[in-house]
């Protein structure tokens, strides 16, 4: 797939070079970020700066110039406040290309901004620049995706909300409502609370100079094996008992990482809240409520 991806990139460059409507082409994201992992599954993230933008958006047949399209997702200007559009495409050679499409005026506005937008700050390479529009682009700093130290208020809010939402999971399990229990576990507790807690735990050891990529992609790389094993135990199957065990593992992980963070950050930890919620969870599990 790496060979197919490189061939696809060359096809795009050749096509864009010959197409007068395409005035500039950039490659962004992990393939041009020295700090990001990339492998055979990594996408091509391509940005086109287009002269006749409105006309260009009316017909997506240009996508077939790079192969047979298996699937695509279309996002027009409305999704991006009128600044650009997206065409996310999977081809029959299984190379996925995310095309970000810019009007010239919007592209130049971004170039002239005092702050480099995140898509560029994580890395970019100018592939084509027919009108020298990219000359003023700032160099990427790779800082925008670094994990940021939480404020005391943010730390408190995440820990309090995490323990609070565990009660919803427990009630769902006690009612045999697995679907809502899984929603609360994955969409709320894991995404909104566990991910930032684990990010903070890792980043504090690197003096806040690290990224673990989106939604914990690199957690396993940076966590000690025994902690990663505890993280794995927070994932459950479909049985109610499995989910009770996963909830208990989640509580243990939040305590372990949360108290360690509180000590290092010199922030208060909600110990009494945890103690009371743990009693409540246990009573629900044992049908004592």
N, C-alpha and C positions, 0 to 999 in steps of 0.2 A: 504493500500500500504506500510505502514511502516513495518508491519509484513512480507510482501512479500519481501521487500528489505533486511530485516535482514536474512531471510531464504536464499535469494540469496547470500548474503555475506558469510554465512556459507558453502554453496555449493562450492563457489569459493575457500575458504580456504581449505576445505577438498580435492577438486580436485587438487589444487596446491601442497598440502602437499604430495600427492601420486605421482605426476608427477615429474620425475627426471629432466626434462628439465627446470622446473621452480625453480630458485635458491633463489629468494626473492620476496616478495609481500608487497606492500605498499598501504595503503588507504590514499587518499589526499582530499583536497578541503573542502567544507563547513561542511561536517559531522565530521571533526576533527579540525575545526577552531572554538574556543570558541567565537570569535567575529563576526562570520558569521551566518545569519539566515538559518535554515534548516527546512523543513517540509516534508509532505508526497510526494511531487513532487521532492525532491532533488535526484540527481543522485548518483550512486556509481562511484567514480573515483578510479580505480584500476591500479596499476603499477606492471607489471611483469618484472623481470630480467631473461633472457632466455639464456641457455647455447648454444643450436644449433639454433641460431636466424634465419639464412637464411632458414633452413629446416622448422622451425616453421611457417614462413610466407607463405609457399607454400600451406598450407591447413588450411582453417578456420573452419573445421568441429568441432574443439574443442569448439567453441562458443555454440554449441547445448547441451553441457554437463550441461548447466545451465537453459535450457528451450527452448521452440520454439521461434525462431527468427522471429519477425515481419518485422523488417527493420534494415539495418546496413549501416554505412558509413565506407569505407576503405581508410585510408591514410597511404601510405608507406613511406619509408625512404626519398624519394625525397622531400617530403613536410617539412622535419625536418633536412635538411642538413646531412642526413645519421646517425643521432644520435638515432632515435627511430621511431616507427610506432604507428598507432592508429587503433583501432577497436571500433567504437561507435555503440552500439547495443540497440534496444528496444525489450524486450521480451513480450510474450503474457500475462504475469501477470502485464504488464505496468511498470515494473521496467526497467529503462534505465541505462546501464553500459558503461562507457567510459574506455576502456582498453588501457593503454599506455604501449608499449612494448619496452624494452631496451635490447641491447647487454650488456654483462657483462662489456666489456671494456669501453663502453660509460657511463654506470652507475657509474663505479668506478671513471671515469674522473670527473663526476659531483660531486660525494661524496668528492673528494679531492680538489675541487675548493675552492678558498678563500671566495667566495661569494655564499651563498645558493640560488639556483635558485628559481624563484617565485612560481612554483608549490609546492615546499617544504616549502618555507618561510610562506605561508599562512596556513600551518598546514599539518602534516603527522603522520601516525601511522604505525609502522612496524608490519606487521601481520605474516610474515614468513621470516626467514633469515638463510638459511641452511649453509652458508659459512662465516657467521659473516661479511658480506660486509657492513652492515649498522652501524656498531659500531662507525665509525668515522664521521657519519653524524652530522652536527651542529644542534642545537636546533632551531626551527623556531622563528623568531623575530616578525612576523606579520607586518613588516614595509613596505614591498615592495608594498603593495596595498594601502597604505595611500595616500590621496590626497596631492599633493605637491604644495607649494606656487608658483604661476607663477612669472616669471621675468617680469620686466616692458615691455620688448620687446614682450614677449609672450602675455601678457595682451593686449597690443596695437594691436598686429596682429589679435587676436581673435575678438576683438571689431570692428576693421576696416573691417575685412573680413565678419563679420556678417551683418553689415549695407550694405556693398557692395552687398552681395548675396540676400538681400531682394529685390533689384531692379530686379533681374532675376525672382523672384516669381511674382512680380507685373506685369512685362511685359507678363509673361505667362497667368496670370489671365485676363489681358486686351485683350489678343489674344484668350481667351477661350481654352487654352492648359492645361487642368487640369492635365494630366499625368506628364508633365515635371514640372509643378508647385509643384506637390506633391513630385516628386523626389528631387527638390531643397529644399523644406521645411523639409523633413524627413531625407534625406541622408546628406545634407549639414548643413542647419541651426540648426536643432535639434541635430544631432549627433556631428558635428564638433564644434559648437559654444555654443548652449544652455547647453548641458551637462557639458562642463568644467566651464561655467559661474556659473551654479547652484552648481556644486561641490565646486568651490572656495568660493562661498557665504556661504555654509554650513560649510566648513572646517575652515574658518577663525574664526568662532565662537567657534571652538574646538581646537584652536591653532595648526591646521594642524596635529591632532592626530586621524583622523577618516577616515573611508572608507564608501562610500555609495553604494558599490558593482558595478557591471558592468552596464554601461549605465543607471544609475539613478534608479536602482531597489528599493533603499531605500529613494528616494527623499521625498516621501509622509510622511515617518516617521520623517524626520528631518526638514521639512519646516513648518512654521506657516500656519494655515489653510487658511488665506486670501491669502498668496502667492501661496499655492498649488492650490487654486481656480483659480488664474490667470494663473498658469501653465496649468491647464485643458482647459482653454479657447484658448490655442494655438493649440489644436487639432481640426480638422475640418472634416466635412463630404464631400460629393462629389460635392455640389453646389458651383458655383463660389462665390456667396455672402458669404457663410460659410467660404470660404478660405480667402476672403478679411478681414472678421472679425477676423479670426485666425491670419492673418499677423499683423493686428493692435494690437492684444493682445500680440503677440511676441515682437513687437516694444516696447510696454509698459513694458513688463517684462525685456527686455534687459536694458531699461533705468533704471528701479527701482533697479535691482541687480547690473548693471554695475556702476552706480554712487555711490551706497553704497560701493562697493568694491574699487573703485578708491579713495574714501575718506579714507577708512581704510588702504589701502595699500600705500597711498600717491603717487599714480600713476596718470598721466593725463588721463582725460576722453575725447573722441572725440565729444564734445558737438556740435561744428559747423557742423561736418559731420552728426550727428544725425538730427539736425535741417533741413539741406538741403535735406537729404534723405526722411525725413517725408513729406516735401512739395512735393517732386517728387512722392512719393507713393500716396498721396492724389490726385494729379493732374491726375495720371494714372487712379485711381479709378473713378474719376468724368469725365473722357474722356476729360480733359482739355489740353492734350498734343497731 
